[in-house]
Amino acid sequence: MNNTVKVIVSSVLLFGGSYGLTSQIPNVDAKSVSSSSHNEVVPTPIFEKYNILLNNEGVDLTNQISPFLTSDSATIIIEFKTNNENALQALFGISNKDNGYRNNYFDIFLRNNGELGVEIRDASDSINYLFSRPASLWGKSHQGEISNTIAFVSNAENGTYELYANGEKLLKNNTSLFKAINDIDGGTTFTLGGVNREGAIDFNFQGEIESFKIYNEVIDELELIEMTTNETTNAMIFKAGDATKANYFRIPALYTLNNGRVLASADARYGGTHDSKSKINIATSYSDDNGVTWSTPDLALKFDDYEAQTIDWPRDNIGKNIQINGSASFIDSALVEVNENNQVILMTDFMPAGVGNNNALKNDSGYKLINGKYYVKLKYGAESAYNYTIRENGVIYHDISNTPTEFSVDEHYNLKKNDSPLKLEQYSVKFEAGNLLEYKNGVFVDMNIFYKDSLFKITPTNFIGFTTSNDFGETWEAPKLLPPFLGLNHNASYLSPGQGLVVSGTNRIVFASYATNQMVFIISDDNGKTWSSVNAPLPFANATAEAQMVEIKPGVIQTYFRTTTGKIGYMTSLDAGDTWSDVNYLDIVKNTSYGTQLSIIKYSQKINGKEAVILSTPNDENGRRNGQLWIGLIDPVTNSIDWTYKYDVDSPGYGYSYSALTELPNHEIGLLYEKYDSWSRNELHLKNVLKYTRLTIDDIMGK
């Protein structure tokens, strides 16, 4: 067993702290911990014990703890390893073990899907509290189980319970009737690794308790965040509250450039983990040391109509469904590098104010065709008709008279009048009494045609556009919108996040996107200067057919994609993407009926003497869980793939949703993935669940 998890539990009772008792307890190594950031000394534990191996039997610590847990303030710290085979395990319990009192207990528990929680039950007072958060724990890796640090705070003075994990405050709950953990009726039995209920140990723990500590005081929130931050937390590329000011990140992408730099991008989401409509920018970071360390995240694409705020989005049954209504957003990014000049292209969906997939106009491209050219159309003020278009040099024309106006847009689609920038007031958001308020904050920003208060507004439908970088992802140029490939009376397709593809030996760039009943491959043969499309039919409608492509040999591309069949679909092109085969399905994995995005790359080195690809996907028909990597060996004659090796990324019950693969310059594999079930309504708005790890091919092959 190699899974290290640290738990800090803090409980406040009513009558103050009790210190300096550690020396009275046998077999205790007393320590004082000094905070590096606050220069405060953490109270000395009243009890601590180390390196306890448990095999579903529990350890009775009643005599060692009960006499000293005398204060209404208490802190419990536990460090542990577990193989997560038990569906439900208690790390520590305080209980009434007498017959007839099986529902009088307190425990700290974990489930084998990474959920962390606390129960406080006292049947004598009709108290039955359960507080938990899914996807709170890190699971296993190729090095064994991963170190976690968690904390629970029970504060009698404030009547609250709090839960922390891995440098993050997970939840805070108020109760009308507070119950202290040492005030449970008959709660005189203290058990490590279980709960003694009517003389038997329930919720048995299997593993190693590396460290167990109790204090008679609540630890400060900032201290707890610092104490629960660990190596895994610090290895994250995008982290809640970082330089992007976002608390939530989804939709990862990775790409290794020709100069050895590794780029990462993701949605920086400010309104919880909701898709558009919301406030979402595109964050990027890069690594120049084989993906070991990463640059401070920056925003390659951002809208300023709403302030970038670090907000904890509510997770209660009502609040979790609230979305920001008025913001423009970017969503779902994909990366590629141009062969000719090493320019990086970042493509993404562009959403006008208040627009998401569900409410985007489906019968309108947002363009007009004038004299054989497509122009973005606009409406003015309160007018209902779109009587204006953006012409050459950004000049806005009145189409009825076909004359230029005094208005224009710059390269970022910001409005100008007589070449002077126009401004509008920015919005902020806040929650009051459970309601989301979107209000003007007194800050003035450039007026943009994507904003709800703009003088000229773009059509409320979805668009695809891109930005470029000429310095390997350090800075990004002004964005450009793509023309309407599906006709004037059809909204744009939706981009498949992850990687684009450059066909070997050519200047052809291909991105995958999808629409109803079809894949739409977005193609450039002139290094991204102009774009066209190739459509391929799909045998199902209304599917989110997010796809990733891999060139298995020169000119032969296979596209693997999400379906509604419970299987991964794939199609093949033998002519660099000009035509496509019928859809086939993989039998090696199962997905849910709504499917999940996947990632697939070609590996540069041969495996067992053959060309190989690597696939990343969940493998569970009941949810986005059980992440796996598969190595497939290519048959160059039949273009078929023999899926030979399988690697379990995490424990089967742990979440695994959208993912991104890249081959690092040293031939290791970089993997960035959503470590939770992003479809589950119970797992909305989870922070710090975009996990990054590196693997060798031997790791994946199980050597």
Secondary structure, 3 states (H helix, E strand, C coil): CCCCEEEEEEEECCCCCCCCCHHHCCCCCCCCEECCCCCCEECCCCEEEEEEEEECCCEECHHHHCCCCCCCEEEEEEEEEECCCCCEEEEEEEECCCCCCCCEEEEEEEECCCCEEEEEEEHHHCEEEEEEECCCCCCEECCEECCEEEEEEEECCCCEEEEEECCEEEEEEECCCCCCCCCCCCCCEEEECCEEECCEEECCCEEEEEEEEEECCCCCHHHHHHHHCCHHHHCCCCCCCCCCCCCEEEEEEEEECCCCCEEEEEEEECCCCCCCCCCEEEEEEEECCCCCCCCCCEEEECCCCECCCCCCCCCCCCHHHCCCCCCCEEEEEEEEECCCCCCEEEEEEEECCCCCCCCCCCCCCCEEEECCEEEEEEEECCCCCCCEEECHHHEEEECCCCEEEEEEECCCCEEEECCEECEEEEEEEEEECCEEEEEEEEEEEECECCCCCCCEEECCCCEEEEEEECCCCCCCCCCEECCCCCCCCCCCCEECCEECEECCCCCCEEEEEEECCEEEEEEECCCCCCCEEEEEECCCCCCCCCEEEEEEECCEEEEEECCCCCCCEEEEECCCCCCCCCCEECCCCCCCCCCCCCEEEEEEEEECCEEEEEEEEECCCCCCECEEEEEEEECCCCCCEEEEEEEECCCCCCECCCEEEEECCCCCEEEEEECCCCCCHHHCCCCCCEEEEEECHHHHHCC
